């Protein structure tokens, strides 16, 4: 039976992410700013096209590769400025550096890479701008939207465990609802952080579920880094609805 974990267990990952966040805030390579110990002020670093290109590579590698972790490597990638200068798509990165601040471009990339790992030319298109706007609206009201979706899940299935249950010849109900856009990727991540259902799904030897599990795992640190949701409130929301 799947149960919502106690807060003291669930907090461990959050605390690690917070520690990583603090480390990045003290690094000029992390989130586009560095902390001056002398003045006690935060100085924002201007992003140029090459920096935008390296960030794109780092986020792309994070979502595409099982071995690369954006947070573990602090967004560092091997890239030569000389090679960048002769790239045909250099214009797009130069444009991105003018349009976005460092941290905003990171959010823009993540919001789109969750749904597509297309070439940078497409990432600056109108469809991707709309996706970024929708992502911002959703994540800025993450706790509210999570509650709305849990209530919707309850209307569909009143047995909490049945959302995650593996049945022969069928994908789990929660996954099927995700494919039908009835539940968001953010809710999948938050529920997995509460109950750890992906460990059960990983035993199914199913390519589609494996891809979903990888996406959930890759997106989780970004979601918590950007939104810092209260796991206590999330747990209380689930317990309140699924009494």
Secondary structure, 3 states (H helix, E strand, C coil): CCCCCCHHHHHHHHHHHHHHHHHHHCCCCCCCEEECCCCCCEEECCCCHHHHHHHHHHHHHHHHCCCCCCCCCCCCCCCCHHHHHCCCCHHHHHHHHHHCCHHHHHHHHHHHHCCCCCCHHHHCCHHHHHHHHHHHHHHHCHHHHHHHHHHHHHHHCCCHHHHCCCECCECCHHHHHHHCCCCCHHHHHHHHHHHCCHHHHHHHCCHHHHHHHHHHHHHHHHHHHHHCCCHHHHHHHHHHHCC
